[in-house]
Amino acid sequence: MSTHHKSVPRAIYSVFLSMTLLLFTYGCSPAYVIQAGLAELKILTSRRPITEVIGDNATPSDLRTKLTLVSEARKFASETLAMDVGTSYTTFTQLDRDTLALVLSASPKDTLEPKTWWFPIVGRFPYRGFFDEDKALAAQLALQKEGFDTYLRPTSAFSTLGWFSDPILSTVLRQNEIGLVETVLHELAHNHLFVRDQVDFNESFATFVGRAGTIEFFCTHLDTSAANLRCEQAKARQTDQKQFDRFFSGFIKDLQKIYQNNKLSLSEKLAKRGKLFDQSLDYFVNTIQPNLEILSYQYFTATPINNATLLAQLRYNTRLSEFNNLIEEWGNLRSAIAYVKNNAESRKDPFSLLEE
C-alpha cells in the first residue's frame, strides 16, 4: 500500500467533524457524524491505487479484470463525455463486509411525498444511511410507530460529491461488467453535477448518464469481440429498463389518482391502494416480467410495496425519456451532459430544462 493513501492528512480529521454528512445520508447528531466519519476514514485509509492492485501478482485475475474496466470507464467519462471526475475511482478499497451501508427512507401512507432530513451544505435529503444494522432497524421501527411507510435497503456505492477522492469499493465489483460500468458512470455523474435540494433530479440525471453512457462505452468506445457482446447486452438491458419504466409510470399515475381524491377517507384510500398494489404486481409478474430479456426486476416482486419503496424507485427514474431525448436534440451524449450541467444549477426547478 502506498504511503500517500495509507496516511491521511491531519486536517482531514477536523474536516470530518463538519463535512462527513456529505457521506450521502447521515443525520446531524454528533453521534451520527462521528460514526459516519469513522466509517469513511476507514474506507479512505484502506485505499490502494488501482494501478498498484492491478500490477500486484497476488491480485486475482477477476479482480484485475474488473479494476481495469473501472479505469477504462473513468477515462471514458473524463475524456469522451467531458465530465469532471476529479480523482475519484483511481483507488480501490476492499471492505470486510458484503454491504457498504443501509439506507432508510420513509413516507406518509396517503401521499407520495418523502420524509426528508436536512444536512448542512447539501440541503434536504429523502433518506438517511447507517453503517450499523441495529441502529438502522431501531430508526425504522420508530418511524413505523409514527405511522410512516418505510424502506430499509442495502447500498454498495456512494459519492462524496468530489469532497474526497472516492475509491471503488469491493461491494461494487460484485456486479457484472455492464452493471459495474453503469454504476461507475452514475456515481461520477454526481461528481460532475449536484444541484442542492434536488435529489430526484440528481439521481435521475445520474441514471440517464449511467445507462446511455454504458451503451456508448461498449458499443463505440471499446473495439473487441467481448465489447460487441456487451454492447448488445447493454442495449437489451436498456430495452428492459424502458419497459419497466412505462409500467411503473402508469402504476404511479393510478396511485396518485387515489391519493388526490379528496372524497375518500384515509381508510378508503389505504383499501384502494392495497387493491391497486395487488393488481399491479400481478400484471407485472404475468405480463411484463416474461418479456424482459436481461433484467428480471426480481427486487420489485420481493420488496413489499408501499410509498417509501415506490419513491425509492421513482427517485432514480424521473422523466428519463426526456433526458434521453436530449441526446437526439444535441447530437450526442457529451453535448447533452454539457447542456444539463450548464443550465441545471441556475434554475429553481432543474427539470424545467427538459421542456425547452
TORTOR-428106 format. One record per residue (C-alpha): residue number from 0; residue in three letters; x, y, z. Coordinates in pm, whole numbers. Layout:
BEGIN
REC pos code c1 c2 c3
REC NUM Ala X Y Z
...
# end
This chain:
BEGIN
REC pos code c1 c2 c3
REC 0 Met 0 0 0
REC 1 Ser 143 336 -98
REC 2 Thr 223 590 173
REC 3 His 10 851 0
REC 4 His -308 652 59
REC 5 Lys -208 486 385
REC 6 Ser -185 813 576
REC 7 Val -450 1083 584
REC 8 Pro -354 1449 638
REC 9 Arg -423 1567 993
REC 10 Ala -657 1838 862
REC 11 Ile -894 1576 732
REC 12 Tyr -992 1479 1086
REC 13 Ser -1131 1825 1157
REC 14 Val -1298 1825 818
REC 15 Phe -1481 1505 911
REC 16 Leu -1646 1668 1210
REC 17 Ser -1820 1921 988
REC 18 Met -1831 1751 648
REC 19 Thr -1890 1378 697
REC 20 Leu -2259 1432 647
REC 21 Leu -2159 1453 282
REC 22 Leu -2147 1078 306
REC 23 Phe -2484 1096 133
REC 24 Thr -2714 1007 421
REC 25 Tyr -2616 1050 780
REC 26 Gly -2805 1256 1036
REC 27 Cys -2677 1564 1210
REC 28 Ser -2642 1448 1570
REC 29 Pro -2282 1433 1694
REC 30 Ala -2303 1054 1734
REC 31 Tyr -2410 1003 1373
REC 32 Val -2147 1241 1241
REC 33 Ile -1873 1069 1436
REC 34 Gln -1987 723 1326
REC 35 Ala -2004 833 963
REC 36 Gly -1665 999 989
REC 37 Leu -1502 688 1134
REC 38 Ala -1655 468 866
REC 39 Glu -1540 700 588
REC 40 Leu -1198 733 749
REC 41 Lys -1161 357 748
REC 42 Ile -1252 347 379
REC 43 Leu -1005 623 290
REC 44 Thr -715 482 491
REC 45 Ser -764 141 328
REC 46 Arg -728 272 -27
REC 47 Arg -475 131 -269
REC 48 Pro -402 280 -611
REC 49 Ile -579 75 -877
REC 50 Thr -262 59 -1084
REC 51 Glu -84 -94 -786
REC 52 Val -356 -355 -730
REC 53 Ile -364 -447 -1100
REC 54 Gly 15 -486 -1103
REC 55 Asp 21 -700 -787
REC 56 Asn 85 -1066 -871
REC 57 Ala -130 -1166 -574
REC 58 Thr -437 -997 -723
REC 59 Pro -695 -1249 -850
REC 60 Ser -749 -1230 -1225
REC 61 Asp -1120 -1148 -1197
REC 62 Leu -1044 -853 -966
REC 63 Arg -771 -734 -1202
REC 64 Thr -1013 -750 -1497
REC 65 Lys -1285 -552 -1322
REC 66 Leu -1048 -286 -1190
REC 67 Thr -913 -243 -1543
REC 68 Leu -1271 -193 -1660
REC 69 Val -1328 68 -1386
REC 70 Ser -1022 262 -1503
REC 71 Glu -1137 248 -1865
REC 72 Ala -1487 365 -1768
REC 73 Arg -1341 651 -1564
REC 74 Lys -1121 757 -1857
REC 75 Phe -1424 739 -2088
REC 76 Ala -1623 964 -1852
REC 77 Ser -1343 1216 -1836
REC 78 Glu -1220 1225 -2195
REC 79 Thr -1517 1120 -2409
REC 80 Leu -1803 1259 -2201
REC 81 Ala -1600 1557 -2069
REC 82 Met -1717 1506 -1712
REC 83 Asp -1531 1640 -1411
REC 84 Val -1441 1318 -1233
REC 85 Gly -1174 1461 -1005
REC 86 Thr -955 1189 -857
REC 87 Ser -1242 952 -780
REC 88 Tyr -1206 585 -870
REC 89 Thr -830 594 -905
REC 90 Thr -807 381 -589
REC 91 Phe -961 61 -455
REC 92 Thr -1082 -35 -106
REC 93 Gln -1152 -392 -2
REC 94 Leu -1433 -393 254
REC 95 Asp -1475 -659 519
REC 96 Arg -1849 -690 453
REC 97 Asp -2090 -751 166
REC 98 Thr -2289 -430 215
REC 99 Leu -2145 -80 239
REC 100 Ala -2437 71 432
REC 101 Leu -2811 60 490
REC 102 Val -3032 338 356
REC 103 Leu -3357 427 533
REC 104 Ser -3640 625 374
REC 105 Ala -4000 696 477
REC 106 Ser -4325 846 352
REC 107 Pro -4679 910 484
REC 108 Lys -4920 632 390
REC 109 Asp -5161 854 193
REC 110 Thr -4927 1060 -22
REC 111 Leu -4621 1008 -241
REC 112 Glu -4414 1262 -51
REC 113 Pro -4089 1162 117
REC 114 Lys -3995 1239 473
REC 115 Thr -3676 1444 449
REC 116 Trp -3379 1517 669
REC 117 Trp -3178 1838 648
REC 118 Phe -2799 1841 625
REC 119 Pro -2567 2143 614
REC 120 Ile -2406 2215 276
REC 121 Val -2600 1955 75
REC 122 Gly -2952 2053 188
REC 123 Arg -3251 1823 233
REC 124 Phe -3230 1451 158
REC 125 Pro -3514 1196 148
REC 126 Tyr -3309 925 318
REC 127 Arg -3056 853 590
REC 128 Gly -2775 599 599
REC 129 Phe -2647 365 867
REC 130 Phe -2336 154 899
REC 131 Asp -2487 -25 1199
REC 132 Glu -2780 -259 1128
REC 133 Asp -2923 -244 1481
REC 134 Lys -2938 136 1472
REC 135 Ala -3097 126 1126
REC 136 Leu -3366 -117 1240
REC 137 Ala -3435 90 1552
REC 138 Ala -3477 406 1343
REC 139 Gln -3705 222 1102
REC 140 Leu -3923 92 1387
REC 141 Ala -3951 443 1534
REC 142 Leu -4077 578 1201
REC 143 Gln -4324 293 1164
REC 144 Lys -4464 371 1510
REC 145 Glu -4518 728 1390
REC 146 Gly -4733 590 1107
REC 147 Phe -4488 611 816
REC 148 Asp -4433 366 536
REC 149 Thr -4063 276 550
REC 150 Tyr -3797 116 333
REC 151 Leu -3459 -7 455
REC 152 Arg -3227 -124 179
REC 153 Pro -2858 -205 136
REC 154 Thr -2632 3 -86
REC 155 Ser -2295 -86 -234
REC 156 Ala -2181 257 -355
REC 157 Phe -2194 625 -277
REC 158 Ser -2044 954 -383
REC 159 Thr -1894 1223 -160
REC 160 Leu -1961 1465 -447
REC 161 Gly -1594 1533 -503
REC 162 Trp -1512 1634 -146
REC 163 Phe -1291 1328 -111
REC 164 Ser -1117 1100 -357
REC 165 Asp -1372 820 -361
REC 166 Pro -1227 472 -407
REC 167 Ile -1407 199 -597
REC 168 Leu -1534 -41 -333
REC 169 Ser -1523 -419 -338
REC 170 Thr -1902 -421 -290
REC 171 Val -1947 -252 -629
REC 172 Leu -1727 -504 -806
REC 173 Arg -1974 -785 -730
REC 174 Gln -2180 -670 -1030
REC 175 Asn -2135 -794 -1385
REC 176 Glu -1941 -582 -1634
REC 177 Ile -2241 -385 -1760
REC 178 Gly -2376 -311 -1414
REC 179 Leu -2028 -211 -1299
REC 180 Val -1974 42 -1578
REC 181 Glu -2325 181 -1528
REC 182 Thr -2259 228 -1156
REC 183 Val -1922 394 -1214
REC 184 Leu -2069 641 -1465
REC 185 His -2369 704 -1237
REC 186 Glu -2152 792 -937
REC 187 Leu -1912 1004 -1145
REC 188 Ala -2215 1197 -1274
REC 189 His -2273 1305 -912
REC 190 Asn -1917 1436 -904
REC 191 His -1985 1630 -1222
REC 192 Leu -2320 1781 -1124
REC 193 Phe -2501 1810 -793
REC 194 Val -2791 2053 -753
REC 195 Arg -2869 2137 -390
REC 196 Asp -3209 2018 -260
REC 197 Gln -3286 1838 -589
REC 198 Val -3229 1472 -511
REC 199 Asp -3475 1334 -768
REC 200 Phe -3314 1542 -1042
REC 201 Asn -2961 1447 -937
REC 202 Glu -3036 1076 -923
REC 203 Ser -3236 1069 -1246
REC 204 Phe -2965 1262 -1430
REC 205 Ala -2706 1017 -1300
REC 206 Thr -2926 725 -1406
REC 207 Phe -2950 875 -1754
REC 208 Val -2573 920 -1776
REC 209 Gly -2508 569 -1643
REC 210 Arg -2745 397 -1884
REC 211 Ala -2670 594 -2200
REC 212 Gly -2300 611 -2120
REC 213 Thr -2273 236 -2073
REC 214 Ile -2415 171 -2420
REC 215 Glu -2179 422 -2579
REC 216 Phe -1886 282 -2380
REC 217 Phe -1931 -75 -2500
REC 218 Cys -2073 -3 -2847
REC 219 Thr -1836 266 -2971
REC 220 His -1552 310 -2723
REC 221 Leu -1423 -46 -2696
REC 222 Asp -1347 -248 -3010
REC 223 Thr -1326 -611 -2906
REC 224 Ser -1543 -918 -2953
REC 225 Ala -1624 -914 -2582
REC 226 Ala -1726 -549 -2607
REC 227 Asn -1952 -628 -2902
REC 228 Leu -2135 -884 -2690
REC 229 Arg -2161 -638 -2400
REC 230 Cys -2291 -378 -2646
REC 231 Glu -2583 -599 -2743
REC 232 Gln -2646 -688 -2380
REC 233 Ala -2640 -322 -2275
REC 234 Lys -2893 -234 -2545
REC 235 Ala -3119 -520 -2437
REC 236 Arg -3079 -408 -2077
REC 237 Gln -3195 -58 -2169
REC 238 Thr -3495 -202 -2356
REC 239 Asp -3592 -389 -2039
REC 240 Gln -3545 -74 -1835
REC 241 Lys -3773 123 -2066
REC 242 Gln -4039 -148 -2045
REC 243 Phe -4031 -135 -1667
REC 244 Asp -4031 246 -1668
REC 245 Arg -4350 256 -1878
REC 246 Phe -4522 7 -1648
REC 247 Phe -4405 189 -1337
REC 248 Ser -4511 531 -1468
REC 249 Gly -4865 408 -1531
REC 250 Phe -4875 246 -1189
REC 251 Ile -4773 572 -1018
REC 252 Lys -5035 771 -1211
REC 253 Asp -5310 534 -1097
REC 254 Leu -5188 557 -739
REC 255 Gln -5181 937 -748
REC 256 Lys -5547 939 -856
REC 257 Ile -5636 757 -535
REC 258 Tyr -5430 986 -311
REC 259 Gln -5560 1303 -476
REC 260 Asn -5926 1205 -441
REC 261 Asn -6043 1428 -157
REC 262 Lys -6374 1244 -133
REC 263 Leu -6201 936 5
REC 264 Ser -6124 890 373
REC 265 Leu -5782 766 484
REC 266 Ser -5910 413 537
REC 267 Glu -6072 413 192
REC 268 Lys -5751 534 30
REC 269 Leu -5550 263 202
REC 270 Ala -5800 -3 94
REC 271 Lys -5796 114 -267
REC 272 Arg -5418 140 -278
REC 273 Gly -5389 -213 -139
REC 274 Lys -5607 -342 -420
REC 275 Leu -5403 -146 -675
REC 276 Phe -5078 -284 -532
REC 277 Asp -5203 -641 -575
REC 278 Gln -5336 -581 -927
REC 279 Ser -5018 -406 -1043
REC 280 Leu -4790 -673 -902
REC 281 Asp -4997 -944 -1069
REC 282 Tyr -4985 -758 -1402
REC 283 Phe -4609 -715 -1376
REC 284 Val -4543 -1081 -1296
REC 285 Asn -4772 -1217 -1567
REC 286 Thr -4739 -959 -1845
REC 287 Ile -4419 -753 -1810
REC 288 Gln -4167 -986 -1649
REC 289 Pro -4195 -1270 -1907
REC 290 Asn -4100 -1025 -2184
REC 291 Leu -3782 -899 -2017
REC 292 Glu -3463 -1022 -2180
REC 293 Ile -3176 -928 -1948
REC 294 Leu -3319 -786 -1626
REC 295 Ser -3574 -965 -1409
REC 296 Tyr -3659 -683 -1165
REC 297 Gln -3690 -956 -905
REC 298 Tyr -3648 -699 -629
REC 299 Phe -3979 -541 -733
REC 300 Thr -4164 -863 -660
REC 301 Ala -3960 -939 -347
REC 302 Thr -3987 -594 -184
REC 303 Pro -4315 -509 -8
REC 304 Ile -4490 -230 -199
REC 305 Asn -4553 91 -6
REC 306 Asn -4500 461 -63
REC 307 Ala -4141 453 62
REC 308 Thr -4037 168 -169
REC 309 Leu -4214 329 -465
REC 310 Leu -4047 665 -402
REC 311 Ala -3708 497 -386
REC 312 Gln -3770 359 -736
REC 313 Leu -3917 686 -865
REC 314 Arg -3622 885 -732
REC 315 Tyr -3388 727 -985
REC 316 Asn -3630 717 -1277
REC 317 Thr -3798 1056 -1313
REC 318 Arg -3852 1177 -1672
REC 319 Leu -3580 954 -1814
REC 320 Ser -3740 952 -2160
REC 321 Glu -3698 1329 -2171
REC 322 Phe -3337 1303 -2063
REC 323 Asn -3283 1051 -2344
REC 324 Asn -3439 1292 -2594
REC 325 Leu -3153 1534 -2520
REC 326 Ile -2911 1302 -2699
REC 327 Glu -3107 1337 -3022
REC 328 Glu -3159 1711 -2973
REC 329 Trp -2792 1783 -2906
REC 330 Gly -2643 1521 -3133
REC 331 Asn -2454 1314 -2877
REC 332 Leu -2437 1225 -2509
REC 333 Arg -2140 1452 -2437
REC 334 Ser -2327 1762 -2559
REC 335 Ala -2643 1657 -2374
REC 336 Ile -2448 1630 -2048
REC 337 Ala -2289 1970 -2109
REC 338 Tyr -2631 2126 -2168
REC 339 Val -2764 1990 -1840
REC 340 Lys -2452 2093 -1650
REC 341 Asn -2466 2449 -1787
REC 342 Asn -2834 2502 -1713
REC 343 Ala -2942 2296 -1413
REC 344 Glu -2790 2484 -1121
REC 345 Ser -2936 2824 -1214
REC 346 Arg -3298 2703 -1209
REC 347 Lys -3545 2672 -925
REC 348 Asp -3670 2353 -1090
REC 349 Pro -3388 2194 -1290
REC 350 Phe -3632 1954 -1458
REC 351 Ser -3764 2257 -1649
REC 352 Leu -3461 2242 -1879
REC 353 Leu -3609 1925 -2026
REC 354 Glu -3908 2122 -2153
REC 355 Glu -3713 2358 -2376
# end
